[in-house]
Each structure stands twice: as structure tokens, then as C-alpha cells.
Amino acid sequence: MIRYMHCRDCGADLLDPLDTLNGFCWDCRELNSIEARKLWCVAPMHKSNYMLITSKDLLAGLNNKGGLVK
């Protein structure tokens, strides 16, 4: 198991033992999660479950009950 003493992105010292396992400081971990979150969203389906949307093509044809359907 590799333990990092400095952040892999910014080089800041890691003081929390949990941070030493993943190698990222709190700020860099937050920025990485924001960037990853921009690539997907969750949309509720009518009278059904939630659907993970990863492309705009899926989202465009989602509402087939009204409006313009592609």
C-alpha cells in the first residue's frame, strides 16, 4: 500500500491519515469531483426509476410524452 505524504496535484502536505491513502488533499479532491460530475447527470423517469444520463443524445429523446422528440 502506497502512502503519500504530499498531494499528487498541488504538493500540499497531507495531515489526515485518510488523505494519505488516496494521495489528494481536500481541495484537489473537491476540484476533481466537480470535473467528474460535469460528465453525467441523473434524470427521473415518469412513473419509473432514475436514469443515469452520460450523453446529450440520451437526454434529448427522454421526454416522449410531449414536445419535440428526436
All heavy atoms as TSV, in Angstrom:
chain	resi	resn	atom	element	x	y	z
A	1	MET	N	N	0.854	-1.172	0.000
A	1	MET	CA	C	0.000	0.000	0.000
A	1	MET	C	C	0.899	1.235	0.000
A	1	MET	O	O	1.806	1.361	0.792
A	1	MET	CB	C	-0.902	-0.003	1.229
A	1	MET	CG	C	-1.746	1.204	1.319
A	1	MET	SD	S	-2.915	1.328	2.695
A	1	MET	CE	C	-2.736	-0.097	3.666
A	2	ILE	N	N	0.618	2.135	-0.942
A	2	ILE	CA	C	1.399	3.363	-1.048
A	2	ILE	C	C	0.749	4.439	-0.198
A	2	ILE	O	O	-0.455	4.657	-0.266
A	2	ILE	CB	C	1.472	3.825	-2.521
A	2	ILE	CG1	C	2.179	2.776	-3.355
A	2	ILE	CG2	C	2.181	5.161	-2.625
A	2	ILE	CD1	C	2.152	3.077	-4.835
A	3	ARG	N	N	1.551	5.097	0.595
A	3	ARG	CA	C	1.063	6.226	1.386
A	3	ARG	C	C	1.765	7.478	0.900
A	3	ARG	O	O	2.976	7.529	0.834
A	3	ARG	CB	C	1.325	6.025	2.875
A	3	ARG	CG	C	0.460	4.952	3.467
A	3	ARG	CD	C	0.471	5.058	4.973
A	3	ARG	NE	N	-0.442	4.108	5.525
A	3	ARG	CZ	C	-1.625	4.437	6.016
A	3	ARG	NH1	N	-2.016	5.679	6.011
A	3	ARG	NH2	N	-2.422	3.521	6.511
A	4	TYR	N	N	0.969	8.475	0.525
A	4	TYR	CA	C	1.505	9.734	0.035
A	4	TYR	C	C	1.620	10.716	1.191
A	4	TYR	O	O	0.736	10.804	2.025
A	4	TYR	CB	C	0.587	10.319	-1.043
A	4	TYR	CG	C	0.509	9.467	-2.275
A	4	TYR	CD1	C	-0.483	8.505	-2.427
A	4	TYR	CD2	C	1.429	9.628	-3.290
A	4	TYR	CE1	C	-0.548	7.725	-3.563
A	4	TYR	CE2	C	1.366	8.850	-4.430
A	4	TYR	CZ	C	0.371	7.905	-4.558
A	4	TYR	OH	O	0.315	7.138	-5.684
A	5	MET	N	N	2.697	11.463	1.214
A	5	MET	CA	C	2.876	12.480	2.246
A	5	MET	C	C	2.531	13.871	1.714
A	5	MET	O	O	2.331	14.794	2.464
A	5	MET	CB	C	4.318	12.468	2.755
A	5	MET	CG	C	4.716	11.143	3.388
A	5	MET	SD	S	3.575	10.550	4.643
A	5	MET	CE	C	3.891	11.675	5.944
A	6	HIS	N	N	2.471	13.994	0.374
A	6	HIS	CA	C	2.136	15.259	-0.274
A	6	HIS	C	C	1.064	14.986	-1.321
A	6	HIS	O	O	1.003	13.902	-1.890
A	6	HIS	CB	C	3.367	15.875	-0.945
A	6	HIS	CG	C	4.501	16.111	-0.005
A	6	HIS	ND1	N	4.499	17.111	0.942
A	6	HIS	CD2	C	5.665	15.454	0.164
A	6	HIS	CE1	C	5.614	17.069	1.629
A	6	HIS	NE2	N	6.346	16.054	1.176
A	7	CYS	N	N	0.245	16.003	-1.587
A	7	CYS	CA	C	-0.816	15.874	-2.582
A	7	CYS	C	C	-0.200	15.626	-3.956
A	7	CYS	O	O	0.797	16.250	-4.320
A	7	CYS	CB	C	-1.659	17.141	-2.601
A	7	CYS	SG	S	-2.968	17.117	-3.849
A	8	ARG	N	N	-0.826	14.727	-4.720
A	8	ARG	CA	C	-0.306	14.400	-6.047
A	8	ARG	C	C	-0.547	15.513	-7.051
A	8	ARG	O	O	0.116	15.562	-8.073
A	8	ARG	CB	C	-0.943	13.111	-6.551
A	8	ARG	CG	C	-0.501	11.905	-5.745
A	8	ARG	CD	C	-0.897	10.638	-6.429
A	8	ARG	NE	N	-2.289	10.300	-6.147
A	8	ARG	CZ	C	-2.926	9.292	-6.708
A	8	ARG	NH1	N	-2.326	8.535	-7.584
A	8	ARG	NH2	N	-4.175	9.049	-6.401
A	9	ASP	N	N	-1.499	16.422	-6.796
A	9	ASP	CA	C	-1.766	17.521	-7.725
A	9	ASP	C	C	-1.034	18.801	-7.349
A	9	ASP	O	O	-0.303	19.354	-8.154
A	9	ASP	CB	C	-3.267	17.813	-7.795
A	9	ASP	CG	C	-4.014	16.820	-8.655
A	9	ASP	OD1	O	-3.356	16.072	-9.403
A	9	ASP	OD2	O	-5.251	16.800	-8.580
A	10	CYS	N	N	-1.226	19.257	-6.130
A	10	CYS	CA	C	-0.678	20.566	-5.754
A	10	CYS	C	C	0.575	20.485	-4.883
A	10	CYS	O	O	1.267	21.482	-4.721
A	10	CYS	CB	C	-1.740	21.403	-5.055
A	10	CYS	SG	S	-2.234	20.768	-3.446
A	11	GLY	N	N	0.858	19.335	-4.296
A	11	GLY	CA	C	2.063	19.189	-3.480
A	11	GLY	C	C	1.909	19.621	-2.033
A	11	GLY	O	O	2.890	19.687	-1.300
A	12	ALA	N	N	0.696	19.924	-1.597
A	12	ALA	CA	C	0.458	20.336	-0.215
A	12	ALA	C	C	0.683	19.148	0.727
A	12	ALA	O	O	0.529	17.991	0.348
A	12	ALA	CB	C	-0.965	20.862	-0.060
A	13	ASP	N	N	1.082	19.440	1.965
A	13	ASP	CA	C	1.287	18.387	2.961
A	13	ASP	C	C	-0.045	17.760	3.340
A	13	ASP	O	O	-1.047	18.449	3.521
A	13	ASP	CB	C	1.936	18.957	4.219
A	13	ASP	CG	C	3.366	19.397	3.978
A	13	ASP	OD1	O	3.981	18.870	3.026
A	13	ASP	OD2	O	3.854	20.258	4.720
A	14	LEU	N	N	-0.059	16.433	3.460
A	14	LEU	CA	C	-1.256	15.705	3.861
A	14	LEU	C	C	-1.133	15.341	5.328
A	14	LEU	O	O	-0.224	14.628	5.734
A	14	LEU	CB	C	-1.425	14.439	3.018
A	14	LEU	CG	C	-1.566	14.657	1.520
A	14	LEU	CD1	C	-1.635	13.327	0.804
A	14	LEU	CD2	C	-2.792	15.489	1.220
A	15	LEU	N	N	-2.067	15.823	6.129
A	15	LEU	CA	C	-2.018	15.585	7.565
A	15	LEU	C	C	-3.001	14.515	8.006
A	15	LEU	O	O	-2.767	13.820	8.982
A	15	LEU	CB	C	-2.300	16.889	8.314
A	15	LEU	CG	C	-1.343	18.045	7.978
A	15	LEU	CD1	C	-1.786	19.307	8.689
A	15	LEU	CD2	C	0.073	17.691	8.344
A	16	ASP	N	N	-4.109	14.381	7.295
A	16	ASP	CA	C	-5.134	13.407	7.646
A	16	ASP	C	C	-4.712	12.015	7.157
A	16	ASP	O	O	-4.319	11.860	6.005
A	16	ASP	CB	C	-6.453	13.808	6.994
A	16	ASP	CG	C	-7.628	12.969	7.467
A	16	ASP	OD1	O	-7.460	12.199	8.429
A	16	ASP	OD2	O	-8.707	13.093	6.872
A	17	PRO	N	N	-4.765	10.984	7.992
A	17	PRO	CA	C	-4.372	9.636	7.550
A	17	PRO	C	C	-5.199	9.102	6.386
A	17	PRO	O	O	-4.688	8.345	5.571
A	17	PRO	CB	C	-4.601	8.776	8.795
A	17	PRO	CG	C	-4.611	9.708	9.926
A	17	PRO	CD	C	-5.098	11.019	9.409
A	18	LEU	N	N	-6.475	9.501	6.277
A	18	LEU	CA	C	-7.286	9.057	5.148
A	18	LEU	C	C	-6.826	9.690	3.843
A	18	LEU	O	O	-6.920	9.091	2.781
A	18	LEU	CB	C	-8.756	9.369	5.397
A	18	LEU	CG	C	-9.398	8.611	6.548
A	18	LEU	CD1	C	-10.834	9.060	6.748
A	18	LEU	CD2	C	-9.333	7.122	6.308
A	19	ASP	N	N	-6.311	10.924	3.922
A	19	ASP	CA	C	-5.799	11.580	2.727
A	19	ASP	C	C	-4.541	10.895	2.211
A	19	ASP	O	O	-4.273	10.891	1.017
A	19	ASP	CB	C	-5.490	13.054	2.998
A	19	ASP	CG	C	-6.747	13.881	3.184
A	19	ASP	OD1	O	-7.817	13.427	2.739
A	19	ASP	OD2	O	-6.656	14.970	3.766
A	20	THR	N	N	-3.763	10.311	3.096
A	20	THR	CA	C	-2.520	9.673	2.670
A	20	THR	C	C	-2.796	8.401	1.866
A	20	THR	O	O	-1.938	7.958	1.120
A	20	THR	CB	C	-1.622	9.334	3.871
A	20	THR	OG1	O	-2.318	8.454	4.752
A	20	THR	CG2	C	-1.218	10.586	4.619
A	21	LEU	N	N	-3.984	7.821	1.993
A	21	LEU	CA	C	-4.316	6.623	1.219
A	21	LEU	C	C	-4.621	6.948	-0.236
A	21	LEU	O	O	-4.218	6.235	-1.142
A	21	LEU	CB	C	-5.502	5.900	1.852
A	21	LEU	CG	C	-5.236	5.274	3.215
A	21	LEU	CD1	C	-6.519	4.692	3.774
A	21	LEU	CD2	C	-4.174	4.215	3.110
A	22	ASN	N	N	-5.368	8.035	-0.482
A	22	ASN	CA	C	-5.724	8.354	-1.864
A	22	ASN	C	C	-4.767	9.340	-2.515
A	22	ASN	O	O	-4.767	9.473	-3.720
A	22	ASN	CB	C	-7.168	8.844	-1.970
A	22	ASN	CG	C	-7.416	10.099	-1.183
A	22	ASN	OD1	O	-6.518	10.857	-0.901
A	22	ASN	ND2	N	-8.664	10.322	-0.824
A	23	GLY	N	N	-3.977	10.062	-1.750
A	23	GLY	CA	C	-2.936	10.927	-2.297
A	23	GLY	C	C	-3.365	12.315	-2.710
A	23	GLY	O	O	-2.597	13.027	-3.332
A	24	PHE	N	N	-4.594	12.721	-2.377
A	24	PHE	CA	C	-5.067	14.051	-2.757
A	24	PHE	C	C	-5.492	14.821	-1.521
A	24	PHE	O	O	-6.078	14.257	-0.594
A	24	PHE	CB	C	-6.257	13.969	-3.711
A	24	PHE	CG	C	-5.919	13.373	-5.048
A	24	PHE	CD1	C	-6.301	12.084	-5.358
A	24	PHE	CD2	C	-5.214	14.098	-5.975
A	24	PHE	CE1	C	-5.997	11.530	-6.581
A	24	PHE	CE2	C	-4.897	13.560	-7.203
A	24	PHE	CZ	C	-5.280	12.272	-7.511
A	25	CYS	N	N	-5.232	16.132	-1.520
A	25	CYS	CA	C	-5.703	16.977	-0.422
A	25	CYS	C	C	-7.194	17.252	-0.621
A	25	CYS	O	O	-7.783	16.923	-1.654
A	25	CYS	CB	C	-4.911	18.281	-0.369
A	25	CYS	SG	S	-5.147	19.372	-1.772
A	26	TRP	N	N	-7.807	17.872	0.351
A	26	TRP	CA	C	-9.250	18.108	0.319
A	26	TRP	C	C	-9.639	18.985	-0.869
A	26	TRP	O	O	-10.608	18.714	-1.563
A	26	TRP	CB	C	-9.679	18.771	1.631
A	26	TRP	CG	C	-11.131	19.058	1.671
A	26	TRP	CD1	C	-11.730	20.245	1.401
A	26	TRP	CD2	C	-12.185	18.135	1.942
A	26	TRP	NE1	N	-13.090	20.130	1.513
A	26	TRP	CE2	C	-13.392	18.842	1.849
A	26	TRP	CE3	C	-12.218	16.790	2.269
A	26	TRP	CZ2	C	-14.611	18.243	2.068
A	26	TRP	CZ3	C	-13.452	16.213	2.480
A	26	TRP	CH2	C	-14.620	16.929	2.388
A	27	ASP	N	N	-8.887	20.043	-1.137
A	27	ASP	CA	C	-9.228	20.970	-2.217
A	27	ASP	C	C	-9.103	20.306	-3.583
A	27	ASP	O	O	-9.973	20.462	-4.442
A	27	ASP	CB	C	-8.332	22.207	-2.149
A	27	ASP	CG	C	-8.597	23.034	-0.910
A	27	ASP	OD1	O	-9.739	23.019	-0.416
A	27	ASP	OD2	O	-7.656	23.693	-0.427
A	28	CYS	N	N	-8.026	19.554	-3.809
A	28	CYS	CA	C	-7.842	18.882	-5.100
A	28	CYS	C	C	-8.878	17.787	-5.303
A	28	CYS	O	O	-9.357	17.575	-6.420
A	28	CYS	CB	C	-6.434	18.300	-5.201
A	28	CYS	SG	S	-5.171	19.576	-5.323
A	29	ARG	N	N	-9.246	17.106	-4.226
A	29	ARG	CA	C	-10.281	16.071	-4.322
A	29	ARG	C	C	-11.626	16.693	-4.699
A	29	ARG	O	O	-12.378	16.152	-5.504
A	29	ARG	CB	C	-10.388	15.355	-2.978
A	29	ARG	CG	C	-10.770	13.936	-3.080
A	29	ARG	CD	C	-10.721	13.218	-1.783
A	29	ARG	NE	N	-10.727	14.085	-0.634
A	29	ARG	CZ	C	-10.277	13.741	0.556
A	29	ARG	NH1	N	-9.811	12.544	0.757
A	29	ARG	NH2	N	-10.311	14.569	1.557
A	30	GLU	N	N	-11.911	17.864	-4.140
A	30	GLU	CA	C	-13.147	18.579	-4.454
A	30	GLU	C	C	-13.158	19.025	-5.914
A	30	GLU	O	O	-14.150	18.866	-6.617
A	30	GLU	CB	C	-13.294	19.788	-3.526
A	30	GLU	CG	C	-14.558	20.572	-3.707
A	30	GLU	CD	C	-15.783	19.840	-3.191
A	30	GLU	OE1	O	-15.647	18.915	-2.376
A	30	GLU	OE2	O	-16.891	20.204	-3.622
A	31	LEU	N	N	-12.047	19.571	-6.399
A	31	LEU	CA	C	-11.966	20.011	-7.790
A	31	LEU	C	C	-12.089	18.835	-8.756
A	31	LEU	O	O	-12.752	18.935	-9.793
A	31	LEU	CB	C	-10.659	20.756	-8.033
A	31	LEU	CG	C	-10.528	22.115	-7.342
A	31	LEU	CD1	C	-9.135	22.681	-7.565
A	31	LEU	CD2	C	-11.576	23.069	-7.849
A	32	ASN	N	N	-11.478	17.712	-8.424
A	32	ASN	CA	C	-11.580	16.524	-9.273
A	32	ASN	C	C	-13.008	15.999	-9.323
A	32	ASN	O	O	-13.472	15.554	-10.374
A	32	ASN	CB	C	-10.638	15.426	-8.781
A	32	ASN	CG	C	-9.197	15.768	-9.019
A	32	ASN	OD1	O	-8.867	16.584	-9.863
A	32	ASN	ND2	N	-8.314	15.142	-8.260
A	33	SER	N	N	-13.712	16.043	-8.211
A	33	SER	CA	C	-15.087	15.553	-8.192
A	33	SER	C	C	-16.014	16.484	-8.967
A	33	SER	O	O	-16.953	16.023	-9.622
A	33	SER	CB	C	-15.584	15.368	-6.763
A	33	SER	OG	O	-15.675	16.614	-6.107
A	34	ILE	N	N	-15.750	17.790	-8.927
A	34	ILE	CA	C	-16.559	18.737	-9.699
A	34	ILE	C	C	-16.366	18.503	-11.191
A	34	ILE	O	O	-17.328	18.504	-11.963
A	34	ILE	CB	C	-16.205	20.186	-9.309
A	34	ILE	CG1	C	-16.722	20.481	-7.902
A	34	ILE	CG2	C	-16.771	21.188	-10.309
A	34	ILE	CD1	C	-16.261	21.805	-7.336
A	35	GLU	N	N	-15.134	18.272	-11.615
A	35	GLU	CA	C	-14.858	17.998	-13.023
A	35	GLU	C	C	-15.511	16.691	-13.471
A	35	GLU	O	O	-16.053	16.607	-14.574
A	35	GLU	CB	C	-13.352	17.943	-13.277
A	35	GLU	CG	C	-12.684	19.294	-13.233
A	35	GLU	CD	C	-13.204	20.234	-14.302
A	35	GLU	OE1	O	-13.394	19.797	-15.448
A	35	GLU	OE2	O	-13.428	21.412	-13.976
A	36	ALA	N	N	-15.466	15.671	-12.637
A	36	ALA	CA	C	-16.075	14.390	-12.991
A	36	ALA	C	C	-17.596	14.502	-13.032
A	36	ALA	O	O	-18.251	13.872	-13.865
A	36	ALA	CB	C	-15.651	13.317	-11.995
A	37	ARG	N	N	-18.174	15.323	-12.168
A	37	ARG	CA	C	-19.633	15.477	-12.084
A	37	ARG	C	C	-20.194	16.166	-13.319
A	37	ARG	O	O	-21.357	16.005	-13.662
A	37	ARG	CB	C	-19.977	16.261	-10.816
A	37	ARG	CG	C	-21.442	16.552	-10.592
A	37	ARG	CD	C	-22.226	15.269	-10.403
A	37	ARG	NE	N	-23.592	15.533	-10.080
A	37	ARG	CZ	C	-24.570	15.692	-10.972
A	37	ARG	NH1	N	-24.309	15.627	-12.239
A	37	ARG	NH2	N	-25.793	15.917	-10.583
A	38	LYS	N	N	-19.376	16.941	-14.034
A	38	LYS	CA	C	-19.840	17.634	-15.230
A	38	LYS	C	C	-20.133	16.671	-16.373
A	38	LYS	O	O	-20.773	17.040	-17.344
A	38	LYS	CB	C	-18.796	18.645	-15.688
A	38	LYS	CG	C	-18.663	19.837	-14.777
A	38	LYS	CD	C	-17.614	20.782	-15.280
A	38	LYS	CE	C	-17.449	21.960	-14.353
A	38	LYS	NZ	N	-16.387	22.861	-14.819
A	39	LEU	N	N	-19.677	15.436	-16.282
A	39	LEU	CA	C	-19.813	14.483	-17.371
A	39	LEU	C	C	-21.095	13.657	-17.303
A	39	LEU	O	O	-21.363	12.891	-18.224
A	39	LEU	CB	C	-18.599	13.546	-17.391
A	39	LEU	CG	C	-17.248	14.236	-17.573
A	39	LEU	CD1	C	-16.139	13.216	-17.481
A	39	LEU	CD2	C	-17.205	14.973	-18.892
A	40	TRP	N	N	-21.881	13.757	-16.234
A	40	TRP	CA	C	-23.089	12.951	-16.126
A	40	TRP	C	C	-24.131	13.667	-15.273
A	40	TRP	O	O	-23.815	14.612	-14.550
A	40	TRP	CB	C	-22.794	11.577	-15.537
A	40	TRP	CG	C	-22.131	11.600	-14.196
A	40	TRP	CD1	C	-20.792	11.633	-13.947
A	40	TRP	CD2	C	-22.762	11.610	-12.925
A	40	TRP	NE1	N	-20.552	11.659	-12.610
A	40	TRP	CE2	C	-21.741	11.635	-11.948
A	40	TRP	CE3	C	-24.073	11.583	-12.509
A	40	TRP	CZ2	C	-22.009	11.656	-10.595
A	40	TRP	CZ3	C	-24.353	11.595	-11.145
A	40	TRP	CH2	C	-23.314	11.623	-10.220
A	41	CYS	N	N	-25.384	13.219	-15.374
A	41	CYS	CA	C	-26.454	13.714	-14.516
A	41	CYS	C	C	-27.470	12.588	-14.317
A	41	CYS	O	O	-27.459	11.597	-15.029
A	41	CYS	CB	C	-27.127	14.957	-15.097
A	41	CYS	SG	S	-28.164	14.641	-16.514
A	42	VAL	N	N	-28.341	12.751	-13.358
A	42	VAL	CA	C	-29.380	11.765	-13.075
A	42	VAL	C	C	-30.727	12.414	-13.390
A	42	VAL	O	O	-31.022	13.502	-12.928
A	42	VAL	CB	C	-29.325	11.318	-11.597
A	42	VAL	CG1	C	-30.449	10.373	-11.283
A	42	VAL	CG2	C	-27.979	10.687	-11.302
A	43	ALA	N	N	-31.530	11.731	-14.212
A	43	ALA	CA	C	-32.834	12.262	-14.604
A	43	ALA	C	C	-33.929	11.298	-14.147
A	43	ALA	O	O	-33.822	10.094	-14.360
A	43	ALA	CB	C	-32.905	12.431	-16.116
A	44	PRO	N	N	-34.996	11.817	-13.510
A	44	PRO	CA	C	-36.103	10.945	-13.108
A	44	PRO	C	C	-36.988	10.610	-14.298
A	44	PRO	O	O	-37.309	11.462	-15.119
A	44	PRO	CB	C	-36.855	11.786	-12.078
A	44	PRO	CG	C	-36.533	13.189	-12.431
A	44	PRO	CD	C	-35.158	13.178	-13.046
A	45	MET	N	N	-37.370	9.367	-14.407
A	45	MET	CA	C	-38.273	8.923	-15.461
A	45	MET	C	C	-39.705	8.994	-14.926
A	45	MET	O	O	-39.942	8.775	-13.743
A	45	MET	CB	C	-37.946	7.492	-15.879
A	45	MET	CG	C	-36.538	7.298	-16.376
A	45	MET	SD	S	-36.216	8.179	-17.873
A	45	MET	CE	C	-37.220	7.262	-18.992
A	46	HIS	N	N	-40.668	9.246	-15.799
A	46	HIS	CA	C	-42.064	9.352	-15.390
A	46	HIS	C	C	-42.574	7.987	-14.920
A	46	HIS	O	O	-42.544	7.013	-15.678
A	46	HIS	CB	C	-42.908	9.874	-16.558
A	46	HIS	CG	C	-44.348	10.016	-16.214
A	46	HIS	ND1	N	-44.789	10.933	-15.285
A	46	HIS	CD2	C	-45.443	9.372	-16.665
A	46	HIS	CE1	C	-46.094	10.835	-15.184
A	46	HIS	NE2	N	-46.522	9.903	-16.016
A	47	LYS	N	N	-43.055	7.916	-13.687
A	47	LYS	CA	C	-43.588	6.694	-13.073
A	47	LYS	C	C	-42.607	5.523	-13.157
A	47	LYS	O	O	-42.991	4.382	-13.386
A	47	LYS	CB	C	-44.914	6.291	-13.718
A	47	LYS	CG	C	-46.014	7.275	-13.463
A	47	LYS	CD	C	-47.324	6.743	-13.988
A	47	LYS	CE	C	-48.435	7.705	-13.701
A	47	LYS	NZ	N	-49.709	7.221	-14.199
A	48	SER	N	N	-41.334	5.820	-12.980
A	48	SER	CA	C	-40.321	4.777	-13.069
A	48	SER	C	C	-39.145	5.161	-12.170
A	48	SER	O	O	-39.300	5.940	-11.238
A	48	SER	CB	C	-39.885	4.617	-14.530
A	48	SER	OG	O	-38.953	3.560	-14.644
A	49	ASN	N	N	-38.011	4.635	-12.481
A	49	ASN	CA	C	-36.825	4.868	-11.691
A	49	ASN	C	C	-36.022	6.039	-12.249
A	49	ASN	O	O	-36.402	6.690	-13.198
A	49	ASN	CB	C	-35.974	3.600	-11.674
A	49	ASN	CG	C	-35.670	3.117	-13.075
A	49	ASN	OD1	O	-36.230	3.612	-14.038
A	49	ASN	ND2	N	-34.789	2.154	-13.179
A	50	TYR	N	N	-34.868	6.304	-11.645
A	50	TYR	CA	C	-33.957	7.323	-12.114
A	50	TYR	C	C	-33.025	6.714	-13.157
A	50	TYR	O	O	-32.704	5.539	-13.104
A	50	TYR	CB	C	-33.129	7.878	-10.958
A	50	TYR	CG	C	-33.949	8.709	-10.003
A	50	TYR	CD1	C	-34.553	8.133	-8.908
A	50	TYR	CD2	C	-34.107	10.061	-10.216
A	50	TYR	CE1	C	-35.310	8.894	-8.035
A	50	TYR	CE2	C	-34.849	10.838	-9.349
A	50	TYR	CZ	C	-35.450	10.253	-8.254
A	50	TYR	OH	O	-36.193	11.001	-7.408
A	51	MET	N	N	-32.589	7.537	-14.113
A	51	MET	CA	C	-31.730	7.059	-15.184
A	51	MET	C	C	-30.457	7.894	-15.216
A	51	MET	O	O	-30.516	9.124	-15.146
A	51	MET	CB	C	-32.473	7.169	-16.511
A	51	MET	CG	C	-31.752	6.603	-17.664
A	51	MET	SD	S	-32.856	6.653	-19.088
A	51	MET	CE	C	-31.780	6.010	-20.313
A	52	LEU	N	N	-29.326	7.234	-15.321
A	52	LEU	CA	C	-28.037	7.917	-15.404
A	52	LEU	C	C	-27.812	8.349	-16.847
A	52	LEU	O	O	-27.773	7.528	-17.756
A	52	LEU	CB	C	-26.914	6.987	-14.945
A	52	LEU	CG	C	-25.523	7.591	-14.930
A	52	LEU	CD1	C	-25.435	8.696	-13.898
A	52	LEU	CD2	C	-24.498	6.522	-14.637
A	53	ILE	N	N	-27.682	9.652	-17.055
A	53	ILE	CA	C	-27.504	10.213	-18.389
A	53	ILE	C	C	-26.030	10.585	-18.553
A	53	ILE	O	O	-25.492	11.369	-17.777
A	53	ILE	CB	C	-28.372	11.467	-18.593
A	53	ILE	CG1	C	-29.830	11.159	-18.305
A	53	ILE	CG2	C	-28.185	12.040	-19.977
A	53	ILE	CD1	C	-30.449	10.163	-19.235
A	54	THR	N	N	-25.404	10.029	-19.590
A	54	THR	CA	C	-23.988	10.321	-19.828
A	54	THR	C	C	-23.754	11.011	-21.169
A	54	THR	O	O	-22.630	11.379	-21.461
A	54	THR	CB	C	-23.166	9.027	-19.789
A	54	THR	OG1	O	-23.704	8.099	-20.724
A	54	THR	CG2	C	-23.192	8.416	-18.398
A	55	SER	N	N	-24.790	11.183	-21.984
A	55	SER	CA	C	-24.633	11.907	-23.244
A	55	SER	C	C	-25.893	12.731	-23.509
A	55	SER	O	O	-26.987	12.389	-23.059
A	55	SER	CB	C	-24.380	10.948	-24.403
A	55	SER	OG	O	-25.545	10.214	-24.695
A	56	LYS	N	N	-25.741	13.805	-24.275
A	56	LYS	CA	C	-26.883	14.669	-24.582
A	56	LYS	C	C	-27.879	13.973	-25.500
A	56	LYS	O	O	-29.054	14.312	-25.515
A	56	LYS	CB	C	-26.396	15.964	-25.203
A	56	LYS	CG	C	-25.740	16.872	-24.207
A	56	LYS	CD	C	-25.466	18.226	-24.804
A	56	LYS	CE	C	-24.866	19.132	-23.748
A	56	LYS	NZ	N	-24.691	20.493	-24.241
A	57	ASP	N	N	-27.436	13.005	-26.274
A	57	ASP	CA	C	-28.352	12.276	-27.152
A	57	ASP	C	C	-29.395	11.501	-26.342
A	57	ASP	O	O	-30.562	11.433	-26.730
A	57	ASP	CB	C	-27.582	11.306	-28.049
A	57	ASP	CG	C	-26.673	12.037	-29.027
A	57	ASP	OD1	O	-26.970	13.208	-29.335
A	57	ASP	OD2	O	-25.675	11.437	-29.442
A	58	LEU	N	N	-28.989	10.918	-25.240
A	58	LEU	CA	C	-29.938	10.211	-24.373
A	58	LEU	C	C	-30.938	11.183	-23.755
A	58	LEU	O	O	-32.122	10.881	-23.633
A	58	LEU	CB	C	-29.202	9.477	-23.260
A	58	LEU	CG	C	-28.449	8.221	-23.625
A	58	LEU	CD1	C	-27.625	7.744	-22.438
A	58	LEU	CD2	C	-29.416	7.144	-24.043
A	59	LEU	N	N	-30.458	12.346	-23.385
A	59	LEU	CA	C	-31.315	13.325	-22.731
A	59	LEU	C	C	-32.309	13.958	-23.706
A	59	LEU	O	O	-33.435	14.276	-23.331
A	59	LEU	CB	C	-30.453	14.409	-22.085
A	59	LEU	CG	C	-31.120	15.352	-21.113
A	59	LEU	CD1	C	-31.742	14.572	-19.968
A	59	LEU	CD2	C	-30.133	16.358	-20.588
A	60	ALA	N	N	-31.934	14.096	-24.985
A	60	ALA	CA	C	-32.796	14.739	-25.967
A	60	ALA	C	C	-34.061	13.927	-26.227
A	60	ALA	O	O	-35.142	14.473	-26.378
A	60	ALA	CB	C	-32.033	14.951	-27.268
A	61	GLY	N	N	-33.978	12.612	-26.283
A	61	GLY	CA	C	-35.140	11.787	-26.567
A	61	GLY	C	C	-35.808	11.216	-25.343
A	61	GLY	O	O	-36.625	10.313	-25.450
A	62	LEU	N	N	-35.522	11.756	-24.180
A	62	LEU	CA	C	-36.041	11.199	-22.941
A	62	LEU	C	C	-37.530	11.481	-22.743
A	62	LEU	O	O	-38.291	10.611	-22.370
A	62	LEU	CB	C	-35.240	11.771	-21.767
A	62	LEU	CG	C	-35.443	11.129	-20.432
A	62	LEU	CD1	C	-35.022	9.675	-20.474
A	62	LEU	CD2	C	-34.629	11.851	-19.383
A	63	ASN	N	N	-37.981	12.697	-23.048
A	63	ASN	CA	C	-39.369	13.073	-22.839
A	63	ASN	C	C	-40.168	12.758	-24.100
A	63	ASN	O	O	-40.282	13.584	-25.008
A	63	ASN	CB	C	-39.463	14.556	-22.479
A	63	ASN	CG	C	-40.876	14.961	-22.161
A	63	ASN	OD1	O	-41.757	14.117	-22.017
A	63	ASN	ND2	N	-41.110	16.250	-22.045
A	64	ASN	N	N	-40.782	11.593	-24.154
A	64	ASN	CA	C	-41.556	11.224	-25.336
A	64	ASN	C	C	-43.043	11.533	-25.170
A	64	ASN	O	O	-43.826	11.219	-26.038
A	64	ASN	CB	C	-41.360	9.745	-25.669
A	64	ASN	CG	C	-41.797	8.846	-24.538
A	64	ASN	OD1	O	-42.252	9.307	-23.503
A	64	ASN	ND2	N	-41.645	7.561	-24.725
A	65	LYS	N	N	-43.461	12.141	-24.075
A	65	LYS	CA	C	-44.880	12.439	-23.839
A	65	LYS	C	C	-45.289	13.808	-24.362
A	65	LYS	O	O	-46.453	14.142	-24.403
A	65	LYS	CB	C	-45.187	12.383	-22.336
A	65	LYS	CG	C	-44.942	11.035	-21.723
A	65	LYS	CD	C	-45.828	10.005	-22.335
A	65	LYS	CE	C	-45.590	8.643	-21.717
A	65	LYS	NZ	N	-46.129	7.559	-22.465
A	66	GLY	N	N	-44.341	14.623	-24.734
A	66	GLY	CA	C	-44.685	15.953	-25.233
A	66	GLY	C	C	-43.459	16.671	-25.741
A	66	GLY	O	O	-42.331	16.305	-25.465
A	67	GLY	N	N	-43.689	17.690	-26.530
A	67	GLY	CA	C	-42.581	18.456	-27.051
A	67	GLY	C	C	-41.933	17.781	-28.243
A	67	GLY	O	O	-42.443	16.816	-28.805
A	68	LEU	N	N	-40.810	18.272	-28.605
A	68	LEU	CA	C	-40.081	17.767	-29.760
A	68	LEU	C	C	-39.254	16.559	-29.366
A	68	LEU	O	O	-38.417	16.633	-28.470
A	68	LEU	CB	C	-39.178	18.869	-30.317
A	68	LEU	CG	C	-38.349	18.517	-31.544
A	68	LEU	CD1	C	-39.266	18.209	-32.723
A	68	LEU	CD2	C	-37.425	19.650	-31.886
A	69	VAL	N	N	-39.487	15.416	-29.998
A	69	VAL	CA	C	-38.737	14.197	-29.707
A	69	VAL	C	C	-37.788	13.935	-30.850
A	69	VAL	O	O	-38.185	13.932	-32.007
A	69	VAL	CB	C	-39.697	12.994	-29.533
A	69	VAL	CG1	C	-38.906	11.725	-29.286
A	69	VAL	CG2	C	-40.671	13.254	-28.426
A	70	LYS	N	N	-36.534	13.736	-30.529
A	70	LYS	CA	C	-35.530	13.458	-31.566
A	70	LYS	C	C	-35.298	11.984	-31.694
A	70	LYS	O	O	-35.307	11.233	-30.814
A	70	LYS	CB	C	-34.229	14.156	-31.227
A	70	LYS	CG	C	-34.356	15.657	-31.306
A	70	LYS	CD	C	-33.013	16.281	-31.082
A	70	LYS	CE	C	-33.139	17.787	-31.174
A	70	LYS	NZ	N	-31.895	18.458	-30.995
